[in-house]
Amino acid sequence: MSSAEKRVIFASSLGTVFEWYDFYLYGSLAAIIGAQFFSAYPPATRDIFALLAFAAGFIVRPFGALVFGRVGDLVGRKYTFLVTILIMGLSTFIVGILPNAATIGIAAPIILIVLRLAQGLALGGEYGGAATYVAEHAPNGRRGFYTSWIQTTATLGLFLSLLVILATRTFTGEAAFAEWGWRIPFLVSVLLLGISVWIRLQLSESPAFQKMKDEGKTSKAPLTEAFGQWKNAKFAVIALFGLVAGQGVVWYTGQFYALFFLQSILKVDGYTANLLIAWSLLLGTGFFVVFGWLSDKIGRKVIILAGCAIAAATFFPIFKGITATANPKLEAAIERVKVTVTADPAACGTLFNPVGTRVFTAPCDLARDFLSKSSVKYDTAPGAPGQPTTIRVNETEIAYPQGGTPEANKAVTAALQAAGYPKAGDADIVKMANPFDIFRPQVAQVIGLLFILVVFVTMVYGPIAAMLVELFPTRIRYTSMSLPYHIGNGWFGGLLPATAFAMVAQTGDIYYGLWYPIVIAVATVIIGLLFVPETKDRDIFADT
């Protein structure tokens, strides 16, 4: 690559770094942010509001794709994604200086949500602009390799945020970090913003768009042309269900749900869980470029769909392997200990609660919710009408009273631990003493399994930018590719952790949530094989 091409890729990729840097910051610090900005509410409620504010950024991303995609196809790629990164960067920075609810009251959470919405809208335009800009600078036969560098920096953004969080926590201590130190990672983002804006100001417009503009062939109504005409709209639908939906769920399962699974289900401490994920990312990141390069040789479609298929076929054994290695006592207890909730079926509702806003009151629901949050595999048995709810742990039966009580929960916990379920902080649960404590067999095996999940991510994500760019003509490319990308990643992928855990809670099976990505990945493989064309040999400079 020439120095100019390297500058194009670097400048474009910094937006993706921002995207995932902020995503991981907010996701990791949701509990602290809830305490800072929703302190007027009880702890459980403030956590829910913090997560809903987080989700708001995902929900509006497709709308940002429409807004900024249209501007990008009308005005140009360069100026549009200069605006989007400014909005993204300033929103992240302002969170770091925003007074909390104790200082300015209700204005604090309102401003926080507005910032999340603004960032979500900007993110909707950022990725499509960056991918389009790089692809339109790349020569034919090299687009997969060039655009794969953008995919690499997404993981680097996660890795960078992890390092900043860990360094800040170590420097300030946990108490100071919870009080004010959490702001530092948000404030540090201004350095990324300054570098990115300065570099992007030096860039020129993409050659494909400039050629089309000089010839007077730009679209006058990109939204209408992209989605109001079936000949173009059908490719957006095909891209969503035959490529991006599966890519999104494999991506989020391999990184974000894996982290959630380690912490919330396997009870691995946050420090260790973050380091395990960080090492798997560090080892796997180079495969984004490998699969992007390979897609220039053998095609994009075969690699993406193969990644979806292999992931769907192996998620269950990999996650069971992670359980057996990271928390062997839990894995043994799940196999040996029989736990049954017996209650009047009329008193048992659904526990499906992906947004976390429902409050359970019935003993049957409270009992099952408590067990699922304790990572206990349980069955539900119908009792006689009006029968009180009970929890049976092997041969030990505990009455679970109306409203639930701390005493009942303690009794259930004691019975579970006596039967073989591990205690919090059990010595057999994987734990890293320092960032380089990776050579002990237990730690190395967990990292190895997580690394396999990251390789699946690189298969589906490495070639996706090039393929989306090549699916659509230059005149409506920015608009057309951005919408399916952000629905697939923002909705199908972004809502995966909450939905999967809701499925776990509903069924009492810690692995049941994996059916969500498996079903979507399999559907993507089928639709992709039937309807998605191979695009690697298309000349996007000739296709306007």
Residue pairs with C-beta under 8 A, 6 or more apart in sequence:
1 9
1 146
5 137
5 138
5 146
7 199
7 202
7 203
8 133
8 134
8 137
8 203
9 134
9 146
9 149
9 150
10 199
11 196
11 199
11 200
11 202
11 203
12 81
12 129
12 130
12 131
12 133
12 134
12 150
13 130
13 149
13 150
13 152
13 153
14 85
14 153
14 192
14 195
14 196
14 199
15 81
15 84
15 85
15 88
15 126
15 127
15 129
15 130
15 196
16 126
16 127
16 130
16 150
16 151
16 153
16 154
16 157
17 153
17 154
17 156
17 157
17 160
17 192
18 85
18 88
18 89
18 92
18 126
18 157
18 189
18 192
18 193
18 196
19 88
19 123
19 126
19 127
19 154
19 157
20 154
20 155
20 157
20 158
20 161
21 92
21 157
21 158
21 160
21 161
21 189
21 192
22 88
22 91
22 92
22 119
22 161
22 189
23 157
23 158
24 157
24 158
24 161
24 162
24 165
25 92
25 161
25 164
25 165
25 185
25 186
26 33
26 54
26 57
26 95
26 116
27 54
27 256
28 161
28 162
28 165
28 274
29 165
29 182
29 185
30 47
30 50
30 51
30 54
31 47
31 50
32 177
32 178
32 182
33 50
33 53
33 112
33 182
34 43
34 46
34 47
34 49
34 50
34 51
35 43
35 46
35 178
36 100
36 101
36 108
36 182
37 50
37 53
37 98
37 100
37 101
37 108
37 109
37 112
38 45
38 46
38 49
38 50
38 101
38 109
39 46
39 100
39 101
39 102
40 101
40 106
41 49
47 356
48 355
48 356
48 357
49 109
51 355
51 356
51 498
52 355
52 356
52 357
53 109
53 112
53 113
53 116
54 116
55 355
55 494
55 495
55 498
56 113
56 116
56 117
56 120
57 116
57 117
57 119
57 120
57 123
58 120
58 490
58 491
58 494
58 495
59 120
59 490
59 491
60 117
60 120
60 121
60 124
61 120
61 121
61 123
61 124
61 486
61 489
61 490
61 494
62 124
62 483
62 486
62 487
62 490
62 491
63 121
63 124
64 84
64 120
64 121
64 122
64 123
64 124
64 125
64 486
65 124
65 125
65 128
65 479
65 482
65 483
65 485
65 486
66 124
66 223
66 479
66 482
66 483
67 121
67 124
67 125
68 80
68 81
68 83
68 84
68 121
68 122
68 124
68 125
68 126
68 128
68 129
68 478
68 482
69 124
69 125
69 128
69 222
69 226
69 478
69 479
69 480
69 481
69 482
69 483
70 222
70 223
70 478
70 479
71 80
71 83
71 125
72 80
72 81
72 125
72 128
72 129
72 132
72 478
72 479
73 218
73 219
73 222
73 475
73 476
73 477
73 478
73 479
74 218
74 219
74 222
76 205
76 206
76 209
76 210
76 213
77 129
77 132
77 133
77 136
77 205
77 206
77 209
77 478
78 133
78 200
78 203
78 204
78 205
78 206
80 125
80 129
80 478
81 125
81 126
81 129
81 130
81 133
81 200
82 197
82 200
82 201
83 122
83 125
84 122
84 123
84 125
84 126
84 129
85 122
85 126
85 193
85 196
85 197
85 200
86 193
86 197
87 118
87 119
87 121
87 122
88 119
88 122
88 123
88 126
88 193
89 189
89 190
89 192
89 193
89 196
89 197
90 193
91 115
91 116
91 118
91 119
91 122
92 119
92 186
92 189
92 193
93 186
93 187
93 189
93 190
93 193
94 111
94 115
95 112
95 115
95 186
96 183
96 184
96 185
96 186
96 187
96 189
97 183
97 187
98 108
98 111
98 112
98 115
99 108
100 108
101 108
101 109
120 490
123 486
124 482
124 486
124 490
125 482
127 150
127 482
127 485
127 486
128 478
128 479
128 481
128 482
128 485
128 486
129 478
129 482
130 150
131 147
131 150
131 465
131 468
131 469
131 481
132 206
132 469
132 477
132 478
132 481
133 206
134 146
134 147
134 149
134 150
134 465
135 143
135 146
135 147
135 465
135 466
135 469
135 470
135 540
136 206
136 207
136 208
136 209
136 469
136 474
136 540
136 541
137 146
137 206
137 207
138 145
138 146
138 147
140 537
140 539
140 540
140 541
141 296
142 296
143 296
143 466
143 469
143 470
143 536
143 540
144 292
144 293
144 294
144 295
144 296
144 300
144 462
144 463
144 466
144 536
145 289
145 292
145 293
145 296
146 292
146 466
147 292
147 465
147 466
147 469
148 288
148 289
148 291
148 292
148 293
148 295
148 462
148 463
148 465
148 466
149 288
149 289
149 292
150 465
151 288
151 292
151 458
151 461
151 462
151 464
151 465
152 285
152 286
152 288
152 289
154 461
155 255
155 281
155 284
155 285
155 288
155 454
156 285
158 255
158 281
159 278
159 281
159 282
159 285
161 185
162 274
162 277
162 278
163 278
164 184
164 185
164 188
165 185
165 274
166 271
166 274
166 275
166 435
168 177
168 181
168 182
168 184
168 185
169 177
169 181
171 181
172 180
172 181
172 184
173 181
204 210
205 213
207 541
208 474
208 540
208 541
209 218
209 474
211 541
212 218
212 474
212 475
212 544
215 544
217 475
217 544
218 475
219 225
219 475
219 476
222 475
222 476
222 478
222 479
223 479
225 232
225 475
225 476
226 232
226 233
226 236
226 472
226 476
226 479
226 480
226 483
227 233
227 236
227 480
227 483
232 472
232 473
232 476
232 480
235 471
235 472
235 480
236 472
236 480
236 483
236 484
237 484
238 471
238 527
238 531
238 532
239 468
239 471
239 481
239 484
239 485
239 532
240 483
240 484
240 487
240 488
241 523
241 524
241 527
242 524
242 527
242 528
242 530
242 531
242 532
243 304
243 464
243 467
243 468
243 484
243 488
243 524
243 528
243 532
244 464
244 468
244 484
244 485
244 487
244 488
244 489
244 492
245 488
245 492
245 520
245 523
245 524
246 304
246 305
246 308
246 460
246 520
246 521
246 523
246 524
246 525
246 528
247 304
247 307
247 308
247 460
247 461
247 464
247 488
247 489
247 493
247 524
248 488
248 489
248 492
248 493
248 494
248 496
249 492
249 493
249 496
249 516
249 517
249 520
249 521
250 307
250 308
250 311
250 456
250 457
250 460
250 517
250 521
251 457
251 460
251 461
251 489
251 493
252 489
252 493
252 494
252 496
252 497
252 517
253 311
253 315
253 453
253 496
253 514
253 517
254 311
254 453
254 454
254 456
254 457
255 277
255 281
255 453
255 454
255 457
256 496
256 497
257 496
257 497
257 500
257 513
257 517
258 277
258 322
258 450
258 453
259 273
259 274
259 277
260 497
260 501
261 319
261 322
262 268
262 272
262 273
262 276
262 277
262 322
262 326
263 269
263 270
263 273
264 373
264 375
264 501
265 375
265 504
265 510
266 322
266 323
266 326
266 327
266 330
266 375
266 429
267 327
267 330
267 375
267 422
267 424
267 429
268 276
268 326
268 327
268 429
268 430
268 431
269 425
269 429
269 431
271 432
272 430
272 431
272 432
275 432
275 435
276 430
276 432
276 443
276 446
276 447
276 450
277 450
278 435
279 438
279 447
279 450
279 451
280 447
280 450
280 451
280 453
280 454
281 454
283 447
283 451
283 454
284 451
284 454
284 455
284 457
284 458
285 454
285 458
287 454
287 455
287 458
287 459
287 462
288 458
288 461
288 462
289 462
290 458
290 462
291 303
291 458
291 459
291 462
291 463
292 462
292 463
292 466
294 303
294 463
295 303
295 462
295 463
295 466
295 467
295 536
296 466
296 536
299 534
299 536
300 463
300 464
300 466
300 467
300 470
300 534
300 535
300 536
301 467
301 528
301 532
301 533
301 534
301 535
302 534
303 459
303 460
303 462
303 463
304 459
304 460
304 463
304 464
304 467
304 528
305 524
305 525
305 528
305 529
305 532
306 459
307 456
307 458
307 459
307 460
308 460
308 521
308 522
308 524
308 525
308 528
309 521
309 522
309 525
310 456
310 459
311 453
311 456
311 460
311 517
311 521
312 517
312 518
312 521
312 522
312 525
314 452
315 514
315 517
315 518
316 511
316 514
316 518
318 449
318 452
318 453
319 511
319 514
320 331
320 511
321 449
322 446
322 449
322 450
323 330
323 331
323 334
323 510
324 331
325 430
325 442
325 445
325 446
325 449
326 429
326 430
326 442
326 446
327 422
327 426
327 428
327 429
327 430
328 428
329 420
329 421
329 422
329 426
329 428
329 429
330 375
330 421
330 422
332 420
333 416
333 419
333 420
333 421
333 422
334 377
334 510
336 419
336 420
337 377
337 393
337 394
337 416
337 419
337 420
337 421
338 379
338 392
338 393
338 394
339 371
339 376
339 377
339 378
339 379
339 391
339 392
339 393
339 416
339 508
340 378
340 379
340 380
340 381
340 391
340 392
341 364
341 367
341 368
341 371
341 378
341 379
341 380
341 381
341 389
341 390
341 391
341 400
341 508
342 380
342 381
342 382
342 383
342 387
342 389
342 390
342 391
342 392
343 363
343 364
343 367
343 380
343 382
343 383
343 387
343 388
343 389
343 390
344 364
344 382
344 383
344 384
344 385
344 386
344 387
344 389
345 382
345 383
346 385
347 362
347 363
347 364
347 389
348 362
348 364
348 365
348 368
348 380
349 360
349 362
349 364
349 365
350 506
351 360
351 365
351 368
351 369
351 372
351 502
351 505
351 506
352 502
352 503
352 505
352 506
353 502
353 505
354 495
354 498
354 499
354 501
354 502
355 498
356 498
360 366
360 369
361 403
362 389
363 388
363 389
363 400
363 401
363 402
363 403
363 404
364 380
364 389
364 400
366 400
366 403
366 404
367 389
367 391
367 400
367 404
367 412
368 378
368 380
368 505
368 508
369 505
370 404
370 409
370 412
371 378
371 391
371 412
371 508
372 378
372 504
372 505
372 508
373 505
374 413
374 416
374 421
375 510
376 416
376 421
376 508
377 508
377 509
377 510
378 391
378 508
379 508
380 508
383 389
383 390
388 399
388 400
388 401
389 399
389 400
390 397
390 398
390 399
390 400
391 397
391 398
391 400
391 412
391 415
392 398
393 412
393 415
393 416
393 418
393 419
394 415
394 419
396 415
396 418
396 419
398 408
398 411
398 412
398 415
399 408
400 408
400 412
401 408
417 423
422 428
422 429
430 442
430 443
430 446
432 438
432 443
437 443
438 444
438 447
464 485
466 535
466 536
467 535
467 536
468 481
468 484
468 485
469 477
469 481
469 540
470 535
470 536
470 538
470 540
471 480
471 481
471 533
471 535
472 480
472 481
473 543
473 544
474 540
474 541
474 543
474 544
475 544
477 540
492 520
496 516
496 517
499 513
499 516
500 513
500 514
500 516
500 517
501 513
502 513
503 512
503 513
503 515
503 516
504 510
504 511
504 512
504 513
506 512
